[in-house]
Amino acid sequence: MEPLELERRLKRALEAQDPPEDFTDRVLKRCMEQERKPRPAREERAPWTQWLFPPRWRMALAGSLAMIVLATGIGYRQHQERLRGEKARAELMLALHITGKEISRVHHVLVEQPGGAQE
């Protein structure tokens, strides 16, 4: 199918059309039928859900779960930051240890060399 043919078909399909004469009557009739039908009771759920999640507790339960998720996320973030801090501290201590050894080695070399240390 060529693009021009597709465009022509789409134009034809999307053109404004007048509804059939009995359209309004059919819509109103269907609306009236639906108004007459009894709506299912809201409490037609499984009995265990009513016992486990009474309607007045649902919002409190949802809020509590949201707070637990939020607190867990914050706690996890703090834990990760603490681990990064401990790792950085360990690296710093290693660097200071290596630096101290090098300074000590250089000091011994300078002190033990004849004429190395001038007083």
C-alpha positions in Angstrom: 0.0 0.0 0.0 1.4 3.4 -1.0 1.6 6.2 1.5 -0.8 8.4 -0.6 -3.4 5.6 -0.6 -3.0 5.2 3.1 -3.5 8.9 3.6 -6.7 8.8 1.5 -8.1 5.9 3.4 -7.3 7.6 6.7 -9.0 10.8 5.6 -12.0 8.9 4.5 -12.2 7.0 7.8 -11.7 10.1 9.9 -14.2 12.4 8.1 -17.0 13.8 10.2 -20.2 11.8 9.9 -23.6 12.5 11.1 -24.8 9.8 13.6 -27.8 7.7 12.7 -31.2 9.1 13.5 -31.9 6.7 16.4 -28.5 7.2 18.0 -29.7 9.6 20.7 -32.6 7.3 21.6 -30.3 4.3 21.8 -27.9 6.1 24.1 -30.7 7.4 26.4 -32.3 3.9 26.5 -29.0 2.3 27.5 -28.4 5.0 30.2 -31.9 4.3 31.6 -31.3 0.6 31.7 -28.0 1.0 33.6 -29.7 3.3 36.1 -32.3 0.6 36.8 -29.8 -2.2 37.3 -28.8 -2.6 41.0 -25.2 -1.8 41.5 -23.2 -4.5 43.2 -22.5 -3.9 46.8 -19.1 -2.7 47.6 -18.6 -5.2 50.3 -18.8 -8.2 47.9 -15.2 -9.0 48.4 -13.7 -12.1 49.9 -14.6 -12.3 53.6 -11.0 -12.6 54.6 -10.1 -9.3 53.1 -12.8 -7.6 55.1 -11.4 -9.2 58.3 -7.8 -8.5 57.4 -8.2 -5.0 55.9 -11.3 -3.3 57.4 -12.2 -0.2 55.3 -11.3 2.3 58.1 -7.8 0.7 58.4 -6.9 0.7 54.7 -5.6 4.3 54.6 -3.7 3.8 57.9 -2.2 0.6 56.6 -1.2 2.3 53.3 0.4 5.2 55.2 2.2 2.9 57.5 3.6 0.9 54.6 4.8 4.0 52.9 6.5 5.2 56.1 8.2 1.8 56.5 9.5 1.9 52.9 10.7 5.5 53.3 12.5 4.7 56.6 14.1 1.6 55.2 15.4 3.6 52.2 16.8 6.3 54.5 18.4 3.7 56.8 20.0 1.9 53.8 21.4 5.2 52.5 22.9 6.0 55.9 24.4 2.5 56.1 26.0 3.0 52.7 27.4 6.4 53.6 28.9 4.9 56.9 30.5 2.1 54.9 32.0 4.6 52.4 33.3 6.6 55.4 34.9 3.6 57.0 36.5 2.6 53.8 37.9 6.1 53.3 39.2 6.1 56.9 41.0 2.8 56.3 42.6 4.1 53.1 43.7 7.3 54.9 45.2 5.2 57.8 47.1 3.1 55.3 48.4 6.2 53.5 49.5 7.7 56.8 51.2 4.5 57.8 53.1 4.3 54.4 54.0 7.9 54.7 55.3 7.5 58.2 57.4 4.5 57.2 58.9 6.5 54.3 59.6 9.5 56.5 61.3 7.2 59.0 63.4 5.5 56.3 64.5 8.8 54.9 65.3 10.1 58.4 67.5 7.0 59.1 69.3 7.3 55.7 70.0 11.0 56.4 71.1 10.4 60.0 73.3 7.3 59.3 75.1 8.8 56.3 78.4 10.4 57.1 77.9 14.1 56.8 74.2 13.6 56.0 72.9 15.5 58.9 74.3 18.9 59.5 74.0 20.3 62.9 
